[in-house]
């Protein structure tokens, strides 16, 4: 099943009350996923599959960065 880039990053914490706040920005920066999102045609709203109109395929390195963002997003806690 294809998802958007932001859903792929938030997959470990989809119920977070602030999906695009400080925690999100920290996770993106730590993993390098912010650079991946900046290159996507629709940013975090880009569907990550060429099976859909307007979808985009990622390289293996870009997938690693997004998965790193997912891990950071799921484990980053506010102090």
N, CA, C and O atoms as a Tripos MOL2 file, in Angstrom:
@<TRIPOS>MOLECULE
protein
  316   315    79     0     0
PROTEIN
NO_CHARGES

@<TRIPOS>ATOM
      1 N           0.8420   -1.1750    0.0000 N.3       1 UNK1
      2 CA          0.0000    0.0000    0.0000 C.3       1 UNK1
      3 C           0.8900    1.2420    0.0000 C.2       1 UNK1
      4 O           1.8490    1.3190    0.7680 O.2       1 UNK1
      5 N           0.5850    2.1820   -0.8310 N.am      2 UNK2
      6 CA          1.3720    3.4100   -0.9230 C.3       2 UNK2
      7 C           0.8460    4.4610    0.0490 C.2       2 UNK2
      8 O          -0.3600    4.6070    0.2470 O.2       2 UNK2
      9 N           1.7740    5.1790    0.6420 N.am      3 UNK3
     10 CA          1.4370    6.2520    1.5730 C.3       3 UNK3
     11 C           2.1970    7.5060    1.1830 C.2       3 UNK3
     12 O           3.1210    7.4620    0.3720 O.2       3 UNK3
     13 N           1.7990    8.6160    1.7680 N.am      4 UNK4
     14 CA          2.5390    9.8450    1.5570 C.3       4 UNK4
     15 C           3.8290    9.8040    2.3700 C.2       4 UNK4
     16 O           3.9840    8.9740    3.2660 O.2       4 UNK4
     17 N           4.7460   10.7060    2.0490 N.am      5 UNK5
     18 CA          6.0260   10.7540    2.7590 C.3       5 UNK5
     19 C           5.8110   11.0130    4.2460 C.2       5 UNK5
     20 O           6.4480   10.3710    5.0810 O.2       5 UNK5
     21 N           4.9200   11.9480    4.5890 N.am      6 UNK6
     22 CA          4.7310   12.2450    6.0160 C.3       6 UNK6
     23 C           4.1270   11.0650    6.7720 C.2       6 UNK6
     24 O           4.4690   10.8500    7.9350 O.2       6 UNK6
     25 N           3.2480   10.3050    6.1490 N.am      7 UNK7
     26 CA          2.6880    9.1200    6.7980 C.3       7 UNK7
     27 C           3.7820    8.0790    7.0280 C.2       7 UNK7
     28 O           3.8170    7.4360    8.0770 O.2       7 UNK7
     29 N           4.6710    7.9130    6.0560 N.am      8 UNK8
     30 CA          5.7720    6.9750    6.2190 C.3       8 UNK8
     31 C           6.6760    7.3720    7.3810 C.2       8 UNK8
     32 O           7.1800    6.5000    8.0890 O.2       8 UNK8
     33 N           6.8860    8.6420    7.5850 N.am      9 UNK9
     34 CA          7.7240    9.1020    8.6950 C.3       9 UNK9
     35 C           6.9960    8.9360   10.0230 C.2       9 UNK9
     36 O           7.6050    8.5420   11.0170 O.2       9 UNK9
     37 N           5.7030    9.2320   10.0490 N.am     10 UNK10
     38 CA          4.9250    9.1830   11.2920 C.3      10 UNK10
     39 C           4.4010    7.7900   11.6070 C.2      10 UNK10
     40 O           3.7070    7.6200   12.6090 O.2      10 UNK10
     41 N           4.7010    6.8010   10.7990 N.am     11 UNK11
     42 CA          4.0860    5.4850   10.9170 C.3      11 UNK11
     43 C           4.2110    4.8910   12.3180 C.2      11 UNK11
     44 O           3.3250    4.1530   12.7490 O.2      11 UNK11
     45 N           5.2710    5.1910   13.0240 N.am     12 UNK12
     46 CA          5.4250    4.6640   14.3750 C.3      12 UNK12
     47 C           4.6530    5.4360   15.4210 C.2      12 UNK12
     48 O           4.5750    5.0110   16.5740 O.2      12 UNK12
     49 N           4.0750    6.5790   15.0320 N.am     13 UNK13
     50 CA          3.3940    7.4310   16.0140 C.3      13 UNK13
     51 C           2.2830    8.2380   15.3280 C.2      13 UNK13
     52 O           2.2440    9.4640   15.4240 O.2      13 UNK13
     53 N           1.3980    7.5400   14.6470 N.am     14 UNK14
     54 CA          0.3440    8.2070   13.8770 C.3      14 UNK14
     55 C          -0.6490    8.9750   14.7410 C.2      14 UNK14
     56 O          -1.3140    9.8920   14.2620 O.2      14 UNK14
     57 N          -0.7480    8.6040   16.0040 N.am     15 UNK15
     58 CA         -1.7260    9.2600   16.8700 C.3      15 UNK15
     59 C          -1.1420   10.4490   17.6230 C.2      15 UNK15
     60 O          -1.8100   11.0250   18.4820 O.2      15 UNK15
     61 N           0.0870   10.8190   17.3140 N.am     16 UNK16
     62 CA          0.7140   11.9580   17.9970 C.3      16 UNK16
     63 C          -0.1390   13.2090   17.8030 C.2      16 UNK16
     64 O          -0.5770   13.4830   16.6860 O.2      16 UNK16
     65 N          -0.3800   13.9650   18.8560 N.am     17 UNK17
     66 CA         -1.2400   15.1400   18.7500 C.3      17 UNK17
     67 C          -0.6210   16.2660   17.9220 C.2      17 UNK17
     68 O          -1.3480   17.1290   17.4300 O.2      17 UNK17
     69 N           0.6850   16.2790   17.7600 N.am     18 UNK18
     70 CA          1.3520   17.3520   17.0270 C.3      18 UNK18
     71 C           2.2890   16.7530   15.9720 C.2      18 UNK18
     72 O           3.5060   16.7670   16.1550 O.2      18 UNK18
     73 N           1.7390   16.2300   14.8730 N.am     19 UNK19
     74 CA          2.5780   15.5270   13.9090 C.3      19 UNK19
     75 C           3.5510   16.4210   13.1540 C.2      19 UNK19
     76 O           4.5210   15.9150   12.5900 O.2      19 UNK19
     77 N           3.3330   17.7060   13.1230 N.am     20 UNK20
     78 CA          4.2320   18.5840   12.3680 C.3      20 UNK20
     79 C           4.8310   19.6660   13.2480 C.2      20 UNK20
     80 O           5.1220   20.7550   12.7540 O.2      20 UNK20
     81 N           5.0210   19.4100   14.5120 N.am     21 UNK21
     82 CA          5.5650   20.3900   15.4390 C.3      21 UNK21
     83 C           7.0500   20.1780   15.6790 C.2      21 UNK21
     84 O           7.7760   19.7120   14.8000 O.2      21 UNK21
     85 N           7.4830   20.5180   16.8550 N.am     22 UNK22
     86 CA          8.8890   20.4480   17.2340 C.3      22 UNK22
     87 C           9.4450   19.0350   17.1110 C.2      22 UNK22
     88 O          10.5470   18.8480   16.5960 O.2      22 UNK22
     89 N           8.7070   18.0530   17.5690 N.am     23 UNK23
     90 CA          9.1580   16.6650   17.4960 C.3      23 UNK23
     91 C           9.4000   16.2500   16.0510 C.2      23 UNK23
     92 O          10.3990   15.6030   15.7400 O.2      23 UNK23
     93 N           8.4820   16.6260   15.1790 N.am     24 UNK24
     94 CA          8.5710   16.3280   13.7450 C.3      24 UNK24
     95 C           9.8310   16.9510   13.1580 C.2      24 UNK24
     96 O          10.6040   16.2680   12.4850 O.2      24 UNK24
     97 N          10.0430   18.2280   13.4030 N.am     25 UNK25
     98 CA         11.2020   18.9330   12.8520 C.3      25 UNK25
     99 C          12.5060   18.3340   13.3620 C.2      25 UNK25
    100 O          13.4610   18.1940   12.5970 O.2      25 UNK25
    101 N          12.5590   17.9820   14.6380 N.am     26 UNK26
    102 CA         13.7540   17.3760   15.2180 C.3      26 UNK26
    103 C          14.0540   16.0350   14.5490 C.2      26 UNK26
    104 O          15.1960   15.7570   14.1830 O.2      26 UNK26
    105 N          13.0280   15.2160   14.3950 N.am     27 UNK27
    106 CA         13.2030   13.8950   13.7710 C.3      27 UNK27
    107 C          13.6910   14.0330   12.3330 C.2      27 UNK27
    108 O          14.5790   13.2940   11.9060 O.2      27 UNK27
    109 N          13.1250   14.9620   11.5940 N.am     28 UNK28
    110 CA         13.5390   15.1520   10.2030 C.3      28 UNK28
    111 C          14.9910   15.5910   10.1080 C.2      28 UNK28
    112 O          15.7520   15.0720    9.2920 O.2      28 UNK28
    113 N          15.3690   16.5420   10.9400 N.am     29 UNK29
    114 CA         16.7280   17.0550   10.9130 C.3      29 UNK29
    115 C          17.7620   16.0190   11.3120 C.2      29 UNK29
    116 O          18.8250   15.9370   10.6980 O.2      29 UNK29
    117 N          17.4620   15.2280   12.3330 N.am     30 UNK30
    118 CA         18.4030   14.2180   12.8150 C.3      30 UNK30
    119 C          18.6440   13.1140   11.7960 C.2      30 UNK30
    120 O          19.7450   12.5680   11.7280 O.2      30 UNK30
    121 N          17.6450   12.7820   11.0140 N.am     31 UNK31
    122 CA         17.7540   11.6650   10.0770 C.3      31 UNK31
    123 C          18.1500   12.0930    8.6630 C.2      31 UNK31
    124 O          18.5490   11.2530    7.8560 O.2      31 UNK31
    125 N          18.0460   13.3780    8.3550 N.am     32 UNK32
    126 CA         18.2910   13.8390    6.9910 C.3      32 UNK32
    127 C          17.0480   13.7590    6.1220 C.2      32 UNK32
    128 O          17.0970   14.0640    4.9310 O.2      32 UNK32
    129 N          15.9250   13.3450    6.7200 N.am     33 UNK33
    130 CA         14.6840   13.2350    5.9570 C.3      33 UNK33
    131 C          14.2010   14.6040    5.4820 C.2      33 UNK33
    132 O          13.4750   14.6890    4.4920 O.2      33 UNK33
    133 N          14.5930   15.6800    6.1740 N.am     34 UNK34
    134 CA         14.1930   17.0240    5.7440 C.3      34 UNK34
    135 C          14.7040   17.3250    4.3450 C.2      34 UNK34
    136 O          14.0210   17.9880    3.5640 O.2      34 UNK34
    137 N          15.9070   16.8420    4.0190 N.am     35 UNK35
    138 CA         16.4700   17.0370    2.6870 C.3      35 UNK35
    139 C          15.7070   16.2390    1.6360 C.2      35 UNK35
    140 O          15.5120   16.7040    0.5130 O.2      35 UNK35
    141 N          15.2810   15.0440    2.0030 N.am     36 UNK36
    142 CA         14.5010   14.2030    1.0910 C.3      36 UNK36
    143 C          13.1640   14.8860    0.7930 C.2      36 UNK36
    144 O          12.7640   14.9840   -0.3670 O.2      36 UNK36
    145 N          12.4750   15.3570    1.8320 N.am     37 UNK37
    146 CA         11.1780   16.0050    1.6560 C.3      37 UNK37
    147 C          11.2870   17.2750    0.8130 C.2      37 UNK37
    148 O          10.3860   17.5790    0.0310 O.2      37 UNK37
    149 N          12.3750   18.0080    0.9670 N.am     38 UNK38
    150 CA         12.5620   19.2480    0.2140 C.3      38 UNK38
    151 C          12.6630   18.9910   -1.2840 C.2      38 UNK38
    152 O          12.3520   19.8720   -2.0850 O.2      38 UNK38
    153 N          13.0930   17.7970   -1.6680 N.am     39 UNK39
    154 CA         13.2610   17.4650   -3.0850 C.3      39 UNK39
    155 C          12.0160   16.8510   -3.7160 C.2      39 UNK39
    156 O          11.9410   16.7240   -4.9390 O.2      39 UNK39
    157 N          11.0430   16.4700   -2.8980 N.am     40 UNK40
    158 CA          9.8350   15.8420   -3.4290 C.3      40 UNK40
    159 C           8.9140   16.8980   -4.0400 C.2      40 UNK40
    160 O           8.8350   18.0150   -3.5300 O.2      40 UNK40
    161 N           8.2230   16.5590   -5.1190 N.am     41 UNK41
    162 CA          7.3690   17.5350   -5.8070 C.3      41 UNK41
    163 C           6.2640   18.1400   -4.9340 C.2      41 UNK41
    164 O           5.9070   19.3040   -5.1170 O.2      41 UNK41
    165 N           5.7250   17.3770   -3.9990 N.am     42 UNK42
    166 CA          4.6680   17.8750   -3.1160 C.3      42 UNK42
    167 C           5.1000   17.8190   -1.6570 C.2      42 UNK42
    168 O           4.2650   17.7740   -0.7540 O.2      42 UNK42
    169 N           6.4080   17.8220   -1.4350 N.am     43 UNK43
    170 CA          6.9240   17.7760   -0.0680 C.3      43 UNK43
    171 C           6.4070   16.5650    0.6680 C.2      43 UNK43
    172 O           6.3450   15.4760    0.0980 O.2      43 UNK43
    173 N           6.0280   16.7330    1.9420 N.am     44 UNK44
    174 CA          5.5660   15.6020    2.7360 C.3      44 UNK44
    175 C           4.2720   14.9710    2.2200 C.2      44 UNK44
    176 O           3.9450   13.8450    2.5970 O.2      44 UNK44
    177 N           3.5390   15.6750    1.3730 N.am     45 UNK45
    178 CA          2.2910   15.1490    0.8270 C.3      45 UNK45
    179 C           2.4650   14.3120   -0.4320 C.2      45 UNK45
    180 O           1.4750   13.8800   -1.0230 O.2      45 UNK45
    181 N           3.6910   14.0790   -0.8480 N.am     46 UNK46
    182 CA          3.9600   13.2850   -2.0440 C.3      46 UNK46
    183 C           3.7240   11.8070   -1.7680 C.2      46 UNK46
    184 O           4.2290   11.2660   -0.7850 O.2      46 UNK46
    185 N           2.9510   11.1520   -2.6440 N.am     47 UNK47
    186 CA          2.7330    9.7090   -2.5410 C.3      47 UNK47
    187 C           3.9970    9.0120   -3.0180 C.2      47 UNK47
    188 O           4.5310    9.3330   -4.0800 O.2      47 UNK47
    189 N           4.4690    8.0630   -2.2320 N.am     48 UNK48
    190 CA          5.7280    7.3890   -2.5380 C.3      48 UNK48
    191 C           5.5040    6.0820   -3.2820 C.2      48 UNK48
    192 O           5.7600    4.9940   -2.7670 O.2      48 UNK48
    193 N           5.0180    6.2240   -4.5070 N.am     49 UNK49
    194 CA          4.8190    5.0890   -5.3970 C.3      49 UNK49
    195 C           4.4970    5.6280   -6.7840 C.2      49 UNK49
    196 O           3.6630    6.5210   -6.9300 O.2      49 UNK49
    197 N           5.1470    5.0940   -7.7810 N.am     50 UNK50
    198 CA          4.8540    5.5200   -9.1600 C.3      50 UNK50
    199 C           3.5950    4.8590   -9.7030 C.2      50 UNK50
    200 O           3.1850    5.1360  -10.8300 O.2      50 UNK50
    201 N           2.9880    3.9970   -8.9190 N.am     51 UNK51
    202 CA          1.7550    3.3480   -9.3550 C.3      51 UNK51
    203 C           0.5850    4.3240   -9.3530 C.2      51 UNK51
    204 O          -0.4740    4.0200   -9.9010 O.2      51 UNK51
    205 N           0.7640    5.4810   -8.7480 N.am     52 UNK52
    206 CA         -0.2950    6.4760   -8.6600 C.3      52 UNK52
    207 C           0.1180    7.7340   -9.4070 C.2      52 UNK52
    208 O           1.2930    8.1030   -9.4210 O.2      52 UNK52
    209 N          -0.8440    8.3820  -10.0190 N.am     53 UNK53
    210 CA         -0.5690    9.6220  -10.7330 C.3      53 UNK53
    211 C           0.0540   10.6250   -9.7630 C.2      53 UNK53
    212 O          -0.4690   10.8630   -8.6740 O.2      53 UNK53
    213 N           1.1620   11.1970  -10.1710 N.am     54 UNK54
    214 CA          1.8450   12.1670   -9.3350 C.3      54 UNK54
    215 C           2.7150   11.5300   -8.2660 C.2      54 UNK54
    216 O           3.3500   12.2340   -7.4810 O.2      54 UNK54
    217 N           2.7490   10.1900   -8.2270 N.am     55 UNK55
    218 CA          3.5610    9.5000   -7.2340 C.3      55 UNK55
    219 C           5.0340    9.6010   -7.5710 C.2      55 UNK55
    220 O           5.3980    9.9070   -8.7060 O.2      55 UNK55
    221 N           5.8650    9.3490   -6.6090 N.am     56 UNK56
    222 CA          7.3080    9.5010   -6.7650 C.3      56 UNK56
    223 C           8.0110    8.2970   -6.1400 C.2      56 UNK56
    224 O           7.6150    7.8190   -5.0780 O.2      56 UNK56
    225 N           9.0450    7.8200   -6.8020 N.am     57 UNK57
    226 CA          9.8260    6.6980   -6.2750 C.3      57 UNK57
    227 C          11.0940    7.2370   -5.6240 C.2      57 UNK57
    228 O          11.7070    8.1730   -6.1360 O.2      57 UNK57
    229 N          11.4870    6.6500   -4.4990 N.am     58 UNK58
    230 CA         12.6810    7.0790   -3.7830 C.3      58 UNK58
    231 C          13.8370    6.1170   -4.0190 C.2      58 UNK58
    232 O          13.6360    4.9410   -4.3240 O.2      58 UNK58
    233 N          15.0370    6.6320   -3.8730 N.am     59 UNK59
    234 CA         16.2300    5.7800   -3.9000 C.3      59 UNK59
    235 C          16.3250    5.0410   -2.5660 C.2      59 UNK59
    236 O          15.6140    5.3630   -1.6150 O.2      59 UNK59
    237 N          17.2030    4.0580   -2.5100 N.am     60 UNK60
    238 CA         17.4000    3.3050   -1.2690 C.3      60 UNK60
    239 C          17.8900    4.2260   -0.1520 C.2      60 UNK60
    240 O          17.4670    4.0870    0.9950 O.2      60 UNK60
    241 N          18.7680    5.1540   -0.4760 N.am     61 UNK61
    242 CA         19.2920    6.0830    0.5310 C.3      61 UNK61
    243 C          18.1730    6.9810    1.0650 C.2      61 UNK61
    244 O          18.1030    7.2310    2.2680 O.2      61 UNK61
    245 N          17.3100    7.4630    0.1860 N.am     62 UNK62
    246 CA         16.1960    8.3100    0.6310 C.3      62 UNK62
    247 C          15.2420    7.5360    1.5280 C.2      62 UNK62
    248 O          14.7410    8.0800    2.5120 O.2      62 UNK62
    249 N          14.9820    6.2650    1.2000 N.am     63 UNK63
    250 CA         14.1370    5.4390    2.0680 C.3      63 UNK63
    251 C          14.7730    5.2750    3.4370 C.2      63 UNK63
    252 O          14.0770    5.2990    4.4530 O.2      63 UNK63
    253 N          16.0930    5.1090    3.4740 N.am     64 UNK64
    254 CA         16.7870    4.9820    4.7560 C.3      64 UNK64
    255 C          16.6210    6.2470    5.5870 C.2      64 UNK64
    256 O          16.4170    6.1730    6.7980 O.2      64 UNK64
    257 N          16.7070    7.3940    4.9510 N.am     65 UNK65
    258 CA         16.5470    8.6550    5.6750 C.3      65 UNK65
    259 C          15.1310    8.8070    6.2160 C.2      65 UNK65
    260 O          14.9390    9.2550    7.3470 O.2      65 UNK65
    261 N          14.1390    8.4320    5.4090 N.am     66 UNK66
    262 CA         12.7560    8.5120    5.8950 C.3      66 UNK66
    263 C          12.5310    7.5410    7.0460 C.2      66 UNK66
    264 O          11.8500    7.8710    8.0170 O.2      66 UNK66
    265 N          13.0990    6.3460    6.9410 N.am     67 UNK67
    266 CA         12.9130    5.3940    8.0370 C.3      67 UNK67
    267 C          13.6350    5.8720    9.2900 C.2      67 UNK67
    268 O          13.1780    5.6150   10.4040 O.2      67 UNK67
    269 N          14.7640    6.5690    9.1180 N.am     68 UNK68
    270 CA         15.4430    7.1630   10.2590 C.3      68 UNK68
    271 C          14.5900    8.2340   10.9060 C.2      68 UNK68
    272 O          14.5610    8.3650   12.1300 O.2      68 UNK68
    273 N          13.8950    8.9990   10.0780 N.am     69 UNK69
    274 CA         12.9680   10.0060   10.5950 C.3      69 UNK69
    275 C          11.8190    9.3670   11.3410 C.2      69 UNK69
    276 O          11.3530    9.9000   12.3470 O.2      69 UNK69
    277 N          11.3600    8.2240   10.8520 N.am     70 UNK70
    278 CA         10.2760    7.5090   11.5230 C.3      70 UNK70
    279 C          10.7280    7.0320   12.8950 C.2      70 UNK70
    280 O           9.9980    7.1490   13.8780 O.2      70 UNK70
    281 N          11.9410    6.4940   12.9470 N.am     71 UNK71
    282 CA         12.4610    6.0230   14.2270 C.3      71 UNK71
    283 C          12.6470    7.1560   15.2100 C.2      71 UNK71
    284 O          12.3140    7.0190   16.3870 O.2      71 UNK71
    285 N          13.1720    8.2680   14.7460 N.am     72 UNK72
    286 CA         13.3760    9.4290   15.6120 C.3      72 UNK72
    287 C          12.0440   10.0190   16.0540 C.2      72 UNK72
    288 O          11.8850   10.4280   17.2040 O.2      72 UNK72
    289 N          11.0910   10.0580   15.1310 N.am     73 UNK73
    290 CA          9.7750   10.6090   15.4490 C.3      73 UNK73
    291 C           9.0680    9.7800   16.5110 C.2      73 UNK73
    292 O           8.3880   10.3200   17.3840 O.2      73 UNK73
    293 N           9.2320    8.4750   16.4300 N.am     74 UNK74
    294 CA          8.5590    7.5960   17.3780 C.3      74 UNK74
    295 C           9.2030    7.6140   18.7540 C.2      74 UNK74
    296 O           8.5400    7.3240   19.7500 O.2      74 UNK74
    297 N          10.4940    7.9530   18.8250 N.am     75 UNK75
    298 CA         11.1830    7.8790   20.1120 C.3      75 UNK75
    299 C          11.4930    9.2340   20.7230 C.2      75 UNK75
    300 O          11.8230    9.3010   21.9070 O.2      75 UNK75
    301 N          11.3970   10.3240   19.9530 N.am     76 UNK76
    302 CA         11.6900   11.6490   20.4880 C.3      76 UNK76
    303 C          10.6090   12.0690   21.4550 C.2      76 UNK76
    304 O           9.4200   11.9700   21.1510 O.2      76 UNK76
    305 N          11.0070   12.5270   22.5920 N.am     77 UNK77
    306 CA         10.0510   12.9650   23.6090 C.3      77 UNK77
    307 C          10.3220   14.4220   23.9660 C.2      77 UNK77
    308 O          11.4580   14.8900   23.8970 O.2      77 UNK77
    309 N           9.2960   15.1110   24.3370 N.am     78 UNK78
    310 CA          9.4710   16.4980   24.7710 C.3      78 UNK78
    311 C           9.9610   16.5330   26.1970 C.2      78 UNK78
    312 O           9.5650   15.7070   27.0200 O.2      78 UNK78
    313 N          10.8140   17.4790   26.4890 N.am     79 UNK79
    314 CA         11.3160   17.6380   27.8510 C.3      79 UNK79
    315 C          10.5370   18.7160   28.5620 C.2      79 UNK79
    316 O          10.8060   19.0060   29.7270 O.2      79 UNK79
@<TRIPOS>BOND
     1     1     2 1
     2     2     3 1
     3     3     4 2
     4     3     5 am
     5     5     6 1
     6     6     7 1
     7     7     8 2
     8     7     9 am
     9     9    10 1
    10    10    11 1
    11    11    12 2
    12    11    13 am
    13    13    14 1
    14    14    15 1
    15    15    16 2
    16    15    17 am
    17    17    18 1
    18    18    19 1
    19    19    20 2
    20    19    21 am
    21    21    22 1
    22    22    23 1
    23    23    24 2
    24    23    25 am
    25    25    26 1
    26    26    27 1
    27    27    28 2
    28    27    29 am
    29    29    30 1
    30    30    31 1
    31    31    32 2
    32    31    33 am
    33    33    34 1
    34    34    35 1
    35    35    36 2
    36    35    37 am
    37    37    38 1
    38    38    39 1
    39    39    40 2
    40    39    41 am
    41    41    42 1
    42    42    43 1
    43    43    44 2
    44    43    45 am
    45    45    46 1
    46    46    47 1
    47    47    48 2
    48    47    49 am
    49    49    50 1
    50    50    51 1
    51    51    52 2
    52    51    53 am
    53    53    54 1
    54    54    55 1
    55    55    56 2
    56    55    57 am
    57    57    58 1
    58    58    59 1
    59    59    60 2
    60    59    61 am
    61    61    62 1
    62    62    63 1
    63    63    64 2
    64    63    65 am
    65    65    66 1
    66    66    67 1
    67    67    68 2
    68    67    69 am
    69    69    70 1
    70    70    71 1
    71    71    72 2
    72    71    73 am
    73    73    74 1
    74    74    75 1
    75    75    76 2
    76    75    77 am
    77    77    78 1
    78    78    79 1
    79    79    80 2
    80    79    81 am
    81    81    82 1
    82    82    83 1
    83    83    84 2
    84    83    85 am
    85    85    86 1
    86    86    87 1
    87    87    88 2
    88    87    89 am
    89    89    90 1
    90    90    91 1
    91    91    92 2
    92    91    93 am
    93    93    94 1
    94    94    95 1
    95    95    96 2
    96    95    97 am
    97    97    98 1
    98    98    99 1
    99    99   100 2
   100    99   101 am
   101   101   102 1
   102   102   103 1
   103   103   104 2
   104   103   105 am
   105   105   106 1
   106   106   107 1
   107   107   108 2
   108   107   109 am
   109   109   110 1
   110   110   111 1
   111   111   112 2
   112   111   113 am
   113   113   114 1
   114   114   115 1
   115   115   116 2
   116   115   117 am
   117   117   118 1
   118   118   119 1
   119   119   120 2
   120   119   121 am
   121   121   122 1
   122   122   123 1
   123   123   124 2
   124   123   125 am
   125   125   126 1
   126   126   127 1
   127   127   128 2
   128   127   129 am
   129   129   130 1
   130   130   131 1
   131   131   132 2
   132   131   133 am
   133   133   134 1
   134   134   135 1
   135   135   136 2
   136   135   137 am
   137   137   138 1
   138   138   139 1
   139   139   140 2
   140   139   141 am
   141   141   142 1
   142   142   143 1
   143   143   144 2
   144   143   145 am
   145   145   146 1
   146   146   147 1
   147   147   148 2
   148   147   149 am
   149   149   150 1
   150   150   151 1
   151   151   152 2
   152   151   153 am
   153   153   154 1
   154   154   155 1
   155   155   156 2
   156   155   157 am
   157   157   158 1
   158   158   159 1
   159   159   160 2
   160   159   161 am
   161   161   162 1
   162   162   163 1
   163   163   164 2
   164   163   165 am
   165   165   166 1
   166   166   167 1
   167   167   168 2
   168   167   169 am
   169   169   170 1
   170   170   171 1
   171   171   172 2
   172   171   173 am
   173   173   174 1
   174   174   175 1
   175   175   176 2
   176   175   177 am
   177   177   178 1
   178   178   179 1
   179   179   180 2
   180   179   181 am
   181   181   182 1
   182   182   183 1
   183   183   184 2
   184   183   185 am
   185   185   186 1
   186   186   187 1
   187   187   188 2
   188   187   189 am
   189   189   190 1
   190   190   191 1
   191   191   192 2
   192   191   193 am
   193   193   194 1
   194   194   195 1
   195   195   196 2
   196   195   197 am
   197   197   198 1
   198   198   199 1
   199   199   200 2
   200   199   201 am
   201   201   202 1
   202   202   203 1
   203   203   204 2
   204   203   205 am
   205   205   206 1
   206   206   207 1
   207   207   208 2
   208   207   209 am
   209   209   210 1
   210   210   211 1
   211   211   212 2
   212   211   213 am
   213   213   214 1
   214   214   215 1
   215   215   216 2
   216   215   217 am
   217   217   218 1
   218   218   219 1
   219   219   220 2
   220   219   221 am
   221   221   222 1
   222   222   223 1
   223   223   224 2
   224   223   225 am
   225   225   226 1
   226   226   227 1
   227   227   228 2
   228   227   229 am
   229   229   230 1
   230   230   231 1
   231   231   232 2
   232   231   233 am
   233   233   234 1
   234   234   235 1
   235   235   236 2
   236   235   237 am
   237   237   238 1
   238   238   239 1
   239   239   240 2
   240   239   241 am
   241   241   242 1
   242   242   243 1
   243   243   244 2
   244   243   245 am
   245   245   246 1
   246   246   247 1
   247   247   248 2
   248   247   249 am
   249   249   250 1
   250   250   251 1
   251   251   252 2
   252   251   253 am
   253   253   254 1
   254   254   255 1
   255   255   256 2
   256   255   257 am
   257   257   258 1
   258   258   259 1
   259   259   260 2
   260   259   261 am
   261   261   262 1
   262   262   263 1
   263   263   264 2
   264   263   265 am
   265   265   266 1
   266   266   267 1
   267   267   268 2
   268   267   269 am
   269   269   270 1
   270   270   271 1
   271   271   272 2
   272   271   273 am
   273   273   274 1
   274   274   275 1
   275   275   276 2
   276   275   277 am
   277   277   278 1
   278   278   279 1
   279   279   280 2
   280   279   281 am
   281   281   282 1
   282   282   283 1
   283   283   284 2
   284   283   285 am
   285   285   286 1
   286   286   287 1
   287   287   288 2
   288   287   289 am
   289   289   290 1
   290   290   291 1
   291   291   292 2
   292   291   293 am
   293   293   294 1
   294   294   295 1
   295   295   296 2
   296   295   297 am
   297   297   298 1
   298   298   299 1
   299   299   300 2
   300   299   301 am
   301   301   302 1
   302   302   303 1
   303   303   304 2
   304   303   305 am
   305   305   306 1
   306   306   307 1
   307   307   308 2
   308   307   309 am
   309   309   310 1
   310   310   311 1
   311   311   312 2
   312   311   313 am
   313   313   314 1
   314   314   315 1
   315   315   316 2
@<TRIPOS>SUBSTRUCTURE
     1 UNK1         2 RESIDUE 1 A UNK
     2 UNK2         6 RESIDUE 1 A UNK
     3 UNK3        10 RESIDUE 1 A UNK
     4 UNK4        14 RESIDUE 1 A UNK
     5 UNK5        18 RESIDUE 1 A UNK
     6 UNK6        22 RESIDUE 1 A UNK
     7 UNK7        26 RESIDUE 1 A UNK
     8 UNK8        30 RESIDUE 1 A UNK
     9 UNK9        34 RESIDUE 1 A UNK
    10 UNK10       38 RESIDUE 1 A UNK
    11 UNK11       42 RESIDUE 1 A UNK
    12 UNK12       46 RESIDUE 1 A UNK
    13 UNK13       50 RESIDUE 1 A UNK
    14 UNK14       54 RESIDUE 1 A UNK
    15 UNK15       58 RESIDUE 1 A UNK
    16 UNK16       62 RESIDUE 1 A UNK
    17 UNK17       66 RESIDUE 1 A UNK
    18 UNK18       70 RESIDUE 1 A UNK
    19 UNK19       74 RESIDUE 1 A UNK
    20 UNK20       78 RESIDUE 1 A UNK
    21 UNK21       82 RESIDUE 1 A UNK
    22 UNK22       86 RESIDUE 1 A UNK
    23 UNK23       90 RESIDUE 1 A UNK
    24 UNK24       94 RESIDUE 1 A UNK
    25 UNK25       98 RESIDUE 1 A UNK
    26 UNK26      102 RESIDUE 1 A UNK
    27 UNK27      106 RESIDUE 1 A UNK
    28 UNK28      110 RESIDUE 1 A UNK
    29 UNK29      114 RESIDUE 1 A UNK
    30 UNK30      118 RESIDUE 1 A UNK
    31 UNK31      122 RESIDUE 1 A UNK
    32 UNK32      126 RESIDUE 1 A UNK
    33 UNK33      130 RESIDUE 1 A UNK
    34 UNK34      134 RESIDUE 1 A UNK
    35 UNK35      138 RESIDUE 1 A UNK
    36 UNK36      142 RESIDUE 1 A UNK
    37 UNK37      146 RESIDUE 1 A UNK
    38 UNK38      150 RESIDUE 1 A UNK
    39 UNK39      154 RESIDUE 1 A UNK
    40 UNK40      158 RESIDUE 1 A UNK
    41 UNK41      162 RESIDUE 1 A UNK
    42 UNK42      166 RESIDUE 1 A UNK
    43 UNK43      170 RESIDUE 1 A UNK
    44 UNK44      174 RESIDUE 1 A UNK
    45 UNK45      178 RESIDUE 1 A UNK
    46 UNK46      182 RESIDUE 1 A UNK
    47 UNK47      186 RESIDUE 1 A UNK
    48 UNK48      190 RESIDUE 1 A UNK
    49 UNK49      194 RESIDUE 1 A UNK
    50 UNK50      198 RESIDUE 1 A UNK
    51 UNK51      202 RESIDUE 1 A UNK
    52 UNK52      206 RESIDUE 1 A UNK
    53 UNK53      210 RESIDUE 1 A UNK
    54 UNK54      214 RESIDUE 1 A UNK
    55 UNK55      218 RESIDUE 1 A UNK
    56 UNK56      222 RESIDUE 1 A UNK
    57 UNK57      226 RESIDUE 1 A UNK
    58 UNK58      230 RESIDUE 1 A UNK
    59 UNK59      234 RESIDUE 1 A UNK
    60 UNK60      238 RESIDUE 1 A UNK
    61 UNK61      242 RESIDUE 1 A UNK
    62 UNK62      246 RESIDUE 1 A UNK
    63 UNK63      250 RESIDUE 1 A UNK
    64 UNK64      254 RESIDUE 1 A UNK
    65 UNK65      258 RESIDUE 1 A UNK
    66 UNK66      262 RESIDUE 1 A UNK
    67 UNK67      266 RESIDUE 1 A UNK
    68 UNK68      270 RESIDUE 1 A UNK
    69 UNK69      274 RESIDUE 1 A UNK
    70 UNK70      278 RESIDUE 1 A UNK
    71 UNK71      282 RESIDUE 1 A UNK
    72 UNK72      286 RESIDUE 1 A UNK
    73 UNK73      290 RESIDUE 1 A UNK
    74 UNK74      294 RESIDUE 1 A UNK
    75 UNK75      298 RESIDUE 1 A UNK
    76 UNK76      302 RESIDUE 1 A UNK
    77 UNK77      306 RESIDUE 1 A UNK
    78 UNK78      310 RESIDUE 1 A UNK
    79 UNK79      314 RESIDUE 1 A UNK
